[in-house]
């Protein structure tokens, strides 16, 4: 098993998909899952029925999370509890504006996959991402106007 980030699939003897998991180190994550038997009946069932393991390597933990959400929704494995999936995940990137300032911008998962920019966390809504931006701006006494948290006005920002 690889020691890289990715998604792994546990299969039954009859080739039924039992569980989809993810991790920053597939090998460690699978070993942890099988060594934690007797912790829960659900995990015991998964381990007892698993006969094969396959995986997909990703570029990192974020890619693994995105791929696992997509695959769980698409393939509906038997033991994945959360079958309700957040419609769209969001992250924050810094984008250069007209005057050359780096301004935080919220982008969706579709754009994250193709983005080569650094990302700041994952959020389940645009509102939660904007709240995180506001907290950072307030913590470091930065300008609300420069961060696109306030509409343009002739005077100084309230921050």
JOFEN-V300828 format. One record per residue. N is the residue number from 1. PSI is psi in degrees with one decimal (none if undefined). BURIAL is I if it has 9 or more other C-alpha atoms within 8 Angstrom, else O. Layout:
BEGIN
n: [N | N]
psi: [PSI | PSI]
burial: [BURIAL | BURIAL]
END
This chain:
BEGIN
n: [1 | 2 | 3 | 4 | 5 | 6 | 7 | 8 | 9 | 10 | 11 | 12 | 13 | 14 | 15 | 16 | 17 | 18 | 19 | 20 | 21 | 22 | 23 | 24 | 25 | 26 | 27 | 28 | 29 | 30 | 31 | 32 | 33 | 34 | 35 | 36 | 37 | 38 | 39 | 40 | 41 | 42 | 43 | 44 | 45 | 46 | 47 | 48 | 49 | 50 | 51 | 52 | 53 | 54 | 55 | 56 | 57 | 58 | 59 | 60 | 61 | 62 | 63 | 64 | 65 | 66 | 67 | 68 | 69 | 70 | 71 | 72 | 73 | 74 | 75 | 76 | 77 | 78 | 79 | 80 | 81 | 82 | 83 | 84 | 85 | 86 | 87 | 88 | 89 | 90 | 91 | 92 | 93 | 94 | 95 | 96 | 97 | 98 | 99 | 100 | 101 | 102 | 103 | 104 | 105 | 106 | 107 | 108 | 109 | 110 | 111 | 112 | 113 | 114 | 115 | 116 | 117 | 118 | 119 | 120 | 121 | 122 | 123 | 124 | 125 | 126 | 127 | 128 | 129 | 130 | 131 | 132 | 133 | 134 | 135 | 136 | 137 | 138 | 139 | 140 | 141 | 142 | 143 | 144 | 145 | 146 | 147 | 148 | 149 | 150 | 151 | 152 | 153 | 154 | 155 | 156 | 157 | 158 | 159]
psi: [142.7 | 151.3 | 41.5 | 167.4 | 147.4 | -168.0 | 139.2 | 153.9 | 129.8 | 127.6 | 147.8 | 175.8 | -32.6 | 17.0 | 27.1 | 136.5 | 117.0 | -43.4 | 143.5 | 127.1 | 170.4 | 161.4 | 162.2 | -17.4 | 100.3 | -46.0 | -51.5 | -39.0 | -43.6 | -44.0 | -40.4 | -44.6 | -42.8 | -23.1 | -14.4 | 28.3 | 158.1 | 1.1 | -35.2 | 150.0 | -37.8 | -48.4 | -38.3 | -43.3 | -44.4 | -49.8 | -40.0 | -34.9 | -19.4 | 130.8 | -15.5 | 149.5 | 128.9 | 166.4 | 163.1 | 126.6 | 139.9 | 172.6 | -18.8 | -174.6 | -38.0 | -46.3 | -37.4 | -41.7 | -47.2 | -45.6 | -41.2 | -41.5 | -45.1 | -46.2 | -38.1 | -42.4 | -42.9 | -44.6 | -16.9 | 63.6 | 153.3 | -43.5 | 2.1 | 118.3 | -53.4 | 100.7 | -11.2 | 124.6 | 139.5 | 128.8 | -42.7 | 134.2 | 154.5 | 158.4 | 174.9 | 134.3 | 160.5 | 128.4 | 138.6 | 129.7 | -173.4 | -53.4 | -5.0 | 12.1 | 148.1 | 119.3 | 133.8 | 139.8 | 138.7 | 128.8 | 155.4 | 168.7 | -42.2 | -38.8 | -25.7 | -43.1 | -37.1 | -2.6 | 138.5 | 3.4 | 160.8 | 140.0 | 151.3 | 103.9 | 175.0 | 142.3 | 149.7 | -5.5 | 160.3 | -39.5 | -43.5 | -37.5 | -43.3 | -35.7 | -38.3 | -41.0 | -46.7 | -42.4 | -42.1 | -44.5 | -45.8 | -40.9 | -40.6 | 13.6 | 47.3 | 169.9 | 122.7 | -37.9 | -46.5 | -24.8 | 9.8 | 28.2 | -16.6 | 150.8 | 153.0 | 134.4 | 158.9 | -25.3 | -174.9 | 160.8 | 163.9 | -19.0 | none]
burial: [O | O | O | I | I | I | I | I | I | I | I | I | I | O | O | O | I | I | I | I | O | I | I | I | I | I | I | O | I | O | O | O | I | O | O | O | I | O | O | O | O | O | I | I | O | I | I | O | I | I | O | O | I | O | I | O | I | I | O | I | I | O | I | I | I | I | I | I | I | O | I | I | I | O | O | I | I | O | O | I | O | O | O | O | O | O | O | O | I | I | I | I | I | I | I | O | O | O | O | O | I | O | I | I | O | I | I | I | I | O | O | I | O | O | O | O | O | O | O | O | O | I | I | I | I | I | O | I | I | I | O | O | I | I | O | O | I | I | O | O | O | O | I | I | I | O | I | I | O | O | O | O | O | O | O | O | I | O | O]
END
